[in-house]
Amino acid sequence: MPDTFEEKYIDVLHNIELALARTYREHDDLTDFDAREAVNALIRVYQAQLQNRAAPALQLSPLAQKAFENAQVMCEFHLGRGTLLDKNQKPANISVYVKTVDEIVACLKRIRRSIEMWNKELGRRGYFDFVKDYVR
């Protein structure tokens, strides 16, 4: 049995961070601020779902919007509502243990704390400087 939150949700955390890191590799002007805004927007969207409210209107910068979209694909996959595509744009044959919206929100909040911590410690791209060595 996993001992820590990170051990229990390593697959979700890794996949969301992979999506954020991929966005950073595609757009090297993406900052930790953009990533935090994308994660905050995802938290608002999923909290609205939990409260049976309409999704909030989001006003994100173009880079934060791209990070949001990439991370949302991973969230939806782990919720059992989306399919990942392989490099040939065909549905990937990957099984997943479906998570609840509450679990996804908790994972997003954990990633937000990581972004804030590494940003404070290493500067405006501190989170990406840290995470790039762990996700490929």
Buried (B, 14 or more C-beta within 10 A) or exposed (E): EEEEEEEBBEBBBBBBBBBBBBBBEEBEEBBBBBBBBBBBBBBBBBBBBEEEEEEEEBEBBEBBBBBBBBBBBBBBBBBEEBEBEEEEEEEEEEEBEEBEBEBBBBBBEBBBEBBBEBBEEBEEBBBBBBBBEEBE
